[in-house]
Amino acid sequence: MSSNSSTSGALPRIIVPKRYVDDRGWFCESFHKARLHALGITCDFVQDNQSISSRAGTLRGLHFQLPPTGQAKLVSVLRGKALDVVVDVRRGSTTYGKHVSIELSADSGRQLYIPAGFAHGFLTLEDDVLLMYKVSQYYAPAHDGGIRWNDPDIGVPWPVKDADIVISDKDRRLPYLREFSSPFPYDGQPLAPLSAIELG
């Protein structure tokens, strides 16, 4: 089995890097491959992506990359704060279409690990939010996919009115979940409330 398999760390989890604080500020190891492997997250991250959203209320999502280039992600907010949402889109999952969410911020330093088989989106809660995420497969435009952010069958309670959300035309045209035929396999582990694990 490839180390980039969608079964490597099968459920979304909160990662909490340890911060060493003194009168100058703090230091942390924000990524440590061996420690993540020890926690069961064994995919190899091959690419780092960054995005800046200049306005609060900017929504990006709900995105995924289709097999055979499905991506696991490790998401961090480096400036500001954002609401991150994960939706189960694994075919046959008992929690198909269900979602979990977490507020990520530069202040908290928490990260969100998202395996392949889950759609991801985020809404910025402040102006000038800088987000970084590591991915386990290179970007493959031919396998780009997503689900409509305001799909009523998913029912994400975004804390901004629909009319006030800043979103791309591409994301506005994404299909609804009922129009999507999922190619992602289900490994028997249903989506669960997010749990936190310390890195270091």
N, C-alpha and C positions, 0 to 999 in steps of 0.2 A: 504494500500500500504506500502510495506517495506521501511524503511528509506534508504536502500541500492539500491533502485530502480534506473533504468537507467534514469528515468525522474527527478531525484533530481539534479536540476541545469543543464538544458537540453543542453546548448551550451558551447563550450570551452570559457574560459575567462582568462584574465591576472589578477592575484592577486598581489597587491603591499603592503606588510607589511610596516607599518610606522617605520622608524628608528629614534631613539633618539641619536643625535650626540653630543659628547663633546670632550675635548682634549685627552681623553683616547682612543677614537674610537667611536663605536656605540653599541646600544642595540635595539633589536626588538623582538616582539612576533611573531614568524614565523608561528604559528598555533594557532587559537582561534576558537574553535568549535561554540560557541554561535554567534560570529560575522559572521562567514561563513554562518550559518543558516539564520541570518538576511539578508544576501545577496542572499538568495535563493539556496545555496549549502547545501542541507540537508542530504546528504549521511553520513554514519558513516564510518570513516576510521579505518581499523582493523589491518593493517600491514604496516610497513615501510621497504622499500628496498633501498639499496645503490649499486652503481656501480662505479668502477674506470676504466677509459680508459687511458692507459699509452701513447698512441700516438695520436697526432692530425690527423684528418681524419678517426677516428674510427666511424663506423655507426652501430647503433643498431635499428632494426625495419624492417618493420612497424608492430607493435605488438598489439594484443588485447587478451582478454580472453572471450571465448564464453559463452552465456547464458547456464545454469542458474546462472553462476558465473561471469557474466560480471563485469568488474572493472571500477569504476571511479578512476582517478588519480590526485594527486596534486604534480607537479614536481618542484623541486628546484635544482639549480646548487650551490654547496657549495664551489667548487674550480674551477677556470678557466671559460671557456665559451663554449656554445654549441648552435647549431641551432636545435630548436625543431619543429617538423612537426606533424600536426594532419590532418587525412583524414576521411571524412564522409563515413561510411560503413553501414548506416542504410537503410534497404530495403525500397524502394519506396520514398526515400528522393529526393527532387527536386535538391539537391546539392550532390547527390551520386557520390563518386569518386573525389570530389573537396577537396582542401586542404588549410590550413592556416599555417603560420609559424611565429616564433619569436626567436630572439636571447636571451637566458637566460645566466646570468653570476652571479658569486659571487659578483661582484662589484655592480651590479644594484639591486640585491636582489629580482627581480621580480619572480613570480611563475606562472605556467601554470596549470589551472584546466581543466581536460579532462573528460567528462562524458563517461559512457559506450556507445558503438555504434560508437566509433571513434578509428581508428588505430593511433598508436603513434610511432614515431621514432625520433632519434636525431643523429646529426653528431658533433663530438667534433672539436672545432676550435683551441684548444691549446693542448699541452701535459698535462698528469696527471689531467684530468678532473674528479671531484668527483660529482656525481649526486645522489640526494635522491628523492624518490617519495613515497607518501602515497597512499595506495589502499583501496578500499571499500569492497573487497572480498579477502579471502585467496587464495594464489596461488593454482591452480588446474591443474596439468599437462595434465590431460585428456581433458581439455577445452582450451588448449593453441592454439592460432591461429595467423595468420598474412598475410600480402600482400607483394609482391615483392617491394623492396625499389626503384627500377628504372623502375617501370611499366610505359610504355609510355602513357597509358590512364590516369594516374594521373599527370605525368609530373612535379614532384618536381624538381626545379632547384638547386640541391645540388651544393655547391660552390667548389667541389673537383672533379677532373676527375674520371670516373668510375674505371680506372685502378689503381688509387692511393688510393682508399678507402680500409680501413681495415674492414673486415666484416666476420662473422662466416659462416661456410659451411651451417649451418641450415638456416640462413637468406638468403643466396644465393638461396636456394631451395624453398623458399616460393612461393605460387601460385600467378598468376596475378589476378587482380580484375575480369576480365572476367571469370575466372575459379572458382570464389568464389560465393557460394549461401548464402547470408547474412541471419542470423536468428535474426538480431537486428531490433526492431520495429522503425518506424518513428513516431515522435510525432507532426509533422506538422510544426516544426520550422526549416527552412533551415539553413545551415551553413552560418555564417556572419563574416565579418572582426572582428578580435579580439578587444575587448574593455577592458579597464583597470578599475578595481575597487579597492579602497583602503581598506585595512584591519586595522581598528583602526583609 
